[in-house]
Amino acid sequence: MAVMVTGAAGFVGLALCEYLLGRGDDVIAVDLDAMPERAAREFARAKGRLVASESLDVRDGAAFSALLARHRPRALVHLAAMTPLGAVPPALAVRTAEVNIVGVLNAVAAAAAARTGCMVLVSSGAVFGAASHDAPMLDHTIRPDPRTPYGIAKFAGERMGMLAAAEAGLPLAAARLSSVFGRWERATPARPRPSPIVRITEKALAGKPAVLAEAVKRDFIYSADVAAALASLVDHGKTVADPLHVTIDAMWSLPDWCAALQKRIPGFQWTLDPVHPEADGAANDRSPLSWKELAATTGFRARFGMEQAIEDYLAWYRAA
C-alpha cells in the first residue's frame, strides 16, 4: 500500500516524495498544481513507484473522500497549505482559512472513512507568534499565540485536525516545521517567496552580491531532513498527543551561510545592511524549537548541518 502526500508539488512535498520513493515506498502525489518536469523525470527512476499524480483542491471534501476511497493508502501526509506573505487582503485570507483549516478537516474525514492507517498533519513553528520568545527552547508546553493570518490558520487547522482525528479514531501526529530550506524550493502561488538561504544562494551562483538584513542565528533545517522526519512519523503510525517539532539541534545565521558560500563560489560578496530596501532576512525571529520530543518518539535526528546542507544543495542545484 502506498503513502499519499498532499501538497506533493510544493517544496516540502517534493522533498518527501523524493525521500519515500528513494527508500522504496510507493507514493500517490496529490496537488492542485502539476509536478515539475525535473521531479517527474527523477522520480520515475527511483527505487519506489509513483503510483499516481492526482489533481485535487483540498477544499472539496467530496473529491477528497473519493480520492482516498479509490487509492486506500496506508498513510496520508497532509502538506497542502497556503503560505501568504505580507499584506493579506480579505479574499486571500478566506482562501488561506479554507485551505489550512477546512482542507485539514476534509483530510481527516477522508482518511477516517477510508480506514487509512495513520495521518501526519504538517503544521508550522509560525503558530507561536507572540509567544516565540517565551522560553529559551519552544516545546509543546509553550502556548502558541499566532498573530499572522498564516500562523492563525495553521494553529486552528492543527487543533481542529487533532480533535477531529481523535473523535474519528484516526491515528494522527501533528508536526510543526522549523525554518526549512533546500532541495526543490521555488516560488509557487501557495508559497510565493523561497527561503532567504535559497534567495542568497541563487544570487551567489548568478554572480550577484547579497545584502543581509540581520545576523540572528536560527534553527534552519534542510528539506531532506524534514522529509526523513515526516517519514519517521509515517513509520511510527500512532497518535501522538502533542504536536512534535521538526528541527535541528544547532543554530546558525545568514552571515554564516554567506561565509560558507564564499569558500565555494569565488568572487561572491555580501554585506550586512539592515536598512537596505532589498536586504534578505528571515522574518521568523523566535527561540529554537525543541527537537527532543520527536527524537524520543521516533528516534529522528537531523543529519544535515550547515556544511553538509550547502554541499548537497549546490550539487543538486548544479545538476539541474
Wavefront OBJ file of the C-alpha trace (Angstrom):
o trace
v 0.000 0.000 0.000
v 1.186 3.477 -0.866
v 1.737 6.665 1.088
v -0.388 9.578 -0.120
v 1.168 13.056 0.030
v -0.955 16.163 -0.419
v 0.838 19.339 -1.448
v 3.172 16.969 -3.306
v 4.180 19.544 -5.936
v 5.226 22.033 -3.275
v 8.662 22.438 -1.764
v 8.459 20.077 1.215
v 6.055 17.772 -0.618
v 8.587 17.141 -3.369
v 11.325 16.524 -0.817
v 9.115 13.992 0.970
v 8.144 12.213 -2.262
v 11.824 12.040 -3.203
v 12.719 10.531 0.174
v 9.885 7.978 0.218
v 10.496 6.866 -3.367
v 14.223 6.719 -2.727
v 13.789 4.210 0.074
v 11.376 2.089 -1.951
v 7.895 3.239 -0.918
v 5.026 3.553 -3.363
v 3.696 7.129 -3.422
v 0.490 8.835 -4.532
v 1.281 12.502 -5.211
v -1.659 14.886 -4.781
v -1.672 18.600 -5.601
v -3.679 21.252 -7.393
v -0.535 22.120 -9.398
v 1.410 19.874 -11.745
v 4.649 18.261 -10.638
v 7.788 19.957 -12.022
v 9.365 18.205 -15.019
v 12.625 17.546 -13.178
v 10.788 15.826 -10.345
v 8.766 13.677 -12.738
v 11.955 12.548 -14.501
v 13.890 11.797 -11.334
v 11.012 10.123 -9.522
v 10.471 7.788 -12.486
v 13.980 6.387 -11.886
v 13.550 5.920 -8.131
v 13.511 2.647 -6.251
v 9.873 3.109 -5.264
v 6.935 3.613 -7.616
v 4.997 6.811 -8.199
v 1.582 5.162 -8.343
v -0.295 8.260 -9.455
v -0.188 12.040 -9.649
v -3.638 13.329 -8.792
v -5.113 16.823 -9.060
v -7.154 17.878 -6.034
v -8.447 21.037 -4.418
v -8.384 20.098 -0.719
v -11.345 22.413 -0.107
v -13.532 19.892 -1.965
v -14.431 17.367 0.720
v -16.359 15.028 -1.599
v -13.473 14.847 -4.069
v -11.013 14.270 -1.203
v -13.092 11.370 0.139
v -13.455 9.848 -3.331
v -9.708 10.011 -3.883
v -8.913 8.250 -0.595
v -11.601 5.643 -1.222
v -10.129 4.879 -4.643
v -6.485 4.572 -3.580
v -6.794 3.292 0.016
v -3.305 4.497 1.073
v -1.640 3.064 4.157
v -0.804 6.592 5.343
v -1.655 10.188 4.486
v 0.807 13.051 4.914
v -1.130 16.299 4.648
v 1.138 19.122 3.488
v -1.239 21.124 1.304
v -1.310 24.695 2.617
v -1.369 28.358 1.724
v 1.609 30.429 2.931
v 0.688 34.084 2.334
v 3.313 36.748 2.964
v 2.964 40.446 3.672
v -0.442 42.075 3.377
v -3.297 39.566 3.186
v -6.424 41.027 1.565
v -9.812 39.550 2.567
v -10.111 37.216 -0.441
v -6.670 35.712 0.246
v -7.449 35.428 3.949
v -10.603 33.459 3.117
v -8.721 31.097 0.815
v -5.978 30.638 3.400
v -8.547 29.677 6.029
v -10.338 27.334 3.642
v -7.145 25.515 2.636
v -5.373 25.486 6.011
v -8.417 24.700 8.182
v -11.242 23.252 6.077
v -8.697 21.340 3.976
v -7.344 19.686 7.121
v -10.813 18.649 8.268
v -11.541 17.245 4.809
v -8.305 15.262 5.003
v -9.192 13.801 8.395
v -12.706 12.887 7.293
v -11.486 11.262 4.087
v -8.703 9.317 5.833
v -11.020 8.116 8.577
v -13.675 6.963 6.090
v -11.067 5.103 4.033
v -9.639 3.488 7.176
v -6.207 4.912 6.426
v -3.567 3.517 8.788
v -2.380 6.915 10.014
v -2.174 10.595 9.131
v 0.670 13.047 9.580
v -0.583 16.641 9.744
v 2.123 19.157 8.910
v 1.993 22.447 10.793
v 4.499 25.250 11.378
v 6.580 26.995 14.014
v 4.707 30.121 12.892
v 1.942 29.133 15.325
v 3.960 30.519 18.241
v 3.686 34.140 17.123
v 3.865 36.462 20.140
v 4.980 33.513 22.289
v 8.077 32.978 20.143
v 10.439 34.042 22.959
v 8.506 32.703 25.952
v 11.235 30.107 26.591
v 14.835 29.507 25.505
v 13.562 26.457 23.607
v 9.968 26.079 22.432
v 8.245 22.772 23.140
v 4.598 21.694 23.385
v 4.267 23.264 26.843
v 4.542 26.785 25.382
v 1.099 28.060 24.463
v 1.046 29.406 20.878
v -0.122 32.967 20.268
v -0.176 33.387 16.463
v -0.522 36.911 15.085
v -0.438 36.434 11.281
v -3.145 35.000 9.011
v -0.837 32.087 8.188
v 0.054 31.344 11.811
v -3.557 31.645 12.969
v -4.844 29.372 10.206
v -2.128 26.771 10.800
v -2.805 26.709 14.534
v -6.556 26.411 14.016
v -6.078 23.649 11.443
v -3.688 21.832 13.761
v -6.066 21.898 16.732
v -9.208 21.140 14.732
v -7.463 18.316 12.906
v -6.216 16.700 16.099
v -9.659 16.917 17.692
v -11.450 15.559 14.615
v -8.981 12.672 14.285
v -9.421 11.724 17.941
v -13.188 11.665 17.564
v -12.940 9.585 14.376
v -10.421 7.126 15.817
v -7.793 8.064 13.212
v -4.167 7.788 14.380
v -2.682 11.248 13.825
v 0.574 13.041 14.594
v 0.972 16.801 14.098
v 4.427 18.038 13.092
v 5.441 21.703 13.315
v 8.238 22.557 10.909
v 11.099 24.869 11.788
v 12.784 27.185 9.227
v 13.026 24.890 6.186
v 15.238 25.399 3.150
v 16.847 23.321 0.431
v 16.074 20.990 -2.441
v 13.024 21.720 -4.615
v 12.458 25.280 -3.374
v 10.895 27.582 -5.909
v 8.262 30.295 -5.950
v 4.706 28.957 -6.276
v 1.257 30.554 -5.895
v 0.870 28.849 -2.497
v 4.406 29.774 -1.330
v 5.418 32.828 -3.358
v 8.806 33.533 -1.748
v 11.575 30.959 -1.226
v 13.681 30.975 1.927
v 16.364 33.675 2.337
v 19.007 30.943 2.153
v 17.927 29.893 -1.323
v 17.490 33.503 -2.484
v 21.035 34.314 -1.330
v 22.488 31.157 -2.874
v 20.861 31.859 -6.233
v 22.366 35.341 -6.202
v 25.802 33.904 -5.441
v 25.540 31.366 -8.269
v 24.422 34.137 -10.641
v 27.464 36.254 -9.739
v 25.426 38.842 -7.852
v 26.144 40.289 -4.383
v 23.837 39.711 -1.435
v 22.690 42.183 1.202
v 21.575 40.787 4.550
v 19.059 42.393 6.887
v 20.159 40.621 10.084
v 22.592 38.163 11.643
v 20.319 36.305 14.063
v 21.065 32.604 14.499
v 18.151 30.266 13.793
v 17.347 26.575 13.716
v 17.376 26.277 9.920
v 16.651 22.705 8.811
v 17.404 21.148 5.428
v 14.494 19.821 3.364
v 15.965 16.310 3.142
v 15.985 16.144 6.937
v 12.376 17.339 7.089
v 11.410 14.569 4.681
v 13.171 11.971 6.829
v 11.432 13.280 9.946
v 7.970 13.098 8.362
v 8.716 9.598 7.088
v 9.678 8.573 10.624
v 6.202 9.643 11.774
v 4.607 7.624 8.964
v 6.577 4.614 10.184
v 5.569 5.324 13.792
v 1.946 5.177 12.696
v 0.395 6.085 16.024
v -1.418 9.005 17.599
v 0.879 11.496 19.298
v -0.860 13.519 21.995
v 1.023 16.796 21.473
v 2.470 18.426 18.343
v 6.068 17.422 17.634
v 8.719 19.771 16.279
v 10.774 19.038 13.185
v 14.012 20.906 13.717
v 17.759 20.550 14.245
v 19.826 20.730 17.419
v 22.042 23.511 16.030
v 21.762 27.171 15.102
v 23.486 29.376 12.550
v 22.914 32.680 10.771
v 22.658 34.029 7.240
v 26.180 35.534 7.530
v 27.425 32.051 8.487
v 25.870 30.690 5.300
v 27.355 33.511 3.206
v 30.809 32.867 4.630
v 30.455 29.194 3.697
v 29.304 30.177 0.189
v 32.359 32.407 -0.262
v 34.609 29.375 0.218
v 32.830 27.558 -2.596
v 31.880 30.325 -5.037
v 34.845 32.559 -5.916
v 34.027 36.245 -6.122
v 30.794 36.108 -4.133
v 30.365 39.238 -1.996
v 27.877 40.055 0.745
v 27.232 42.862 3.217
v 25.125 43.336 6.332
v 22.827 46.366 5.953
v 19.569 46.218 7.950
v 18.144 49.383 6.341
v 18.793 48.402 2.727
v 15.427 48.154 0.895
v 16.370 44.876 -0.816
v 18.110 43.193 2.109
v 17.361 39.492 2.624
v 16.293 38.300 6.038
v 14.265 35.646 7.815
v 11.053 37.042 9.269
v 10.523 34.257 11.819
v 12.565 35.596 14.734
v 11.939 33.194 17.619
v 13.595 30.829 20.032
v 14.567 27.461 18.548
v 12.032 24.667 18.513
v 12.696 21.653 20.696
v 13.973 18.582 18.827
v 13.887 16.286 21.855
v 10.252 15.112 21.732
v 10.465 13.883 18.136
v 13.774 12.155 18.886
v 12.172 10.389 21.838
v 9.138 9.351 19.745
v 10.718 8.111 16.517
v 14.473 8.333 17.047
v 14.823 11.041 14.377
v 17.859 13.341 14.475
v 18.776 15.728 11.676
v 21.813 14.664 9.582
v 22.467 17.845 7.616
v 24.372 20.520 9.469
v 25.138 23.745 7.616
v 28.253 22.410 5.860
v 26.574 19.176 4.755
v 23.496 21.082 3.584
v 25.440 23.554 1.480
v 27.401 20.787 -0.242
v 24.252 18.806 -1.023
v 22.233 21.803 -2.169
v 24.932 23.166 -4.501
v 25.391 19.721 -6.068
v 21.637 19.329 -6.502
v 21.217 22.844 -7.939
v 24.079 22.482 -10.411
v 22.800 19.087 -11.552
v 19.731 20.828 -12.978
l 1 2 3 4 5 6 7 8 9 10 11 12 13 14 15 16 17 18 19 20 21 22 23 24 25 26 27 28 29 30 31 32 33 34 35 36 37 38 39 40 41 42 43 44 45 46 47 48 49 50 51 52 53 54 55 56 57 58 59 60 61 62 63 64 65 66 67 68 69 70 71 72 73 74 75 76 77 78 79 80 81 82 83 84 85 86 87 88 89 90 91 92 93 94 95 96 97 98 99 100 101 102 103 104 105 106 107 108 109 110 111 112 113 114 115 116 117 118 119 120 121 122 123 124 125 126 127 128 129 130 131 132 133 134 135 136 137 138 139 140 141 142 143 144 145 146 147 148 149 150 151 152 153 154 155 156 157 158 159 160 161 162 163 164 165 166 167 168 169 170 171 172 173 174 175 176 177 178 179 180 181 182 183 184 185 186 187 188 189 190 191 192 193 194 195 196 197 198 199 200 201 202 203 204 205 206 207 208 209 210 211 212 213 214 215 216 217 218 219 220 221 222 223 224 225 226 227 228 229 230 231 232 233 234 235 236 237 238 239 240 241 242 243 244 245 246 247 248 249 250 251 252 253 254 255 256 257 258 259 260 261 262 263 264 265 266 267 268 269 270 271 272 273 274 275 276 277 278 279 280 281 282 283 284 285 286 287 288 289 290 291 292 293 294 295 296 297 298 299 300 301 302 303 304 305 306 307 308 309 310 311 312 313 314 315 316 317 318 319 320
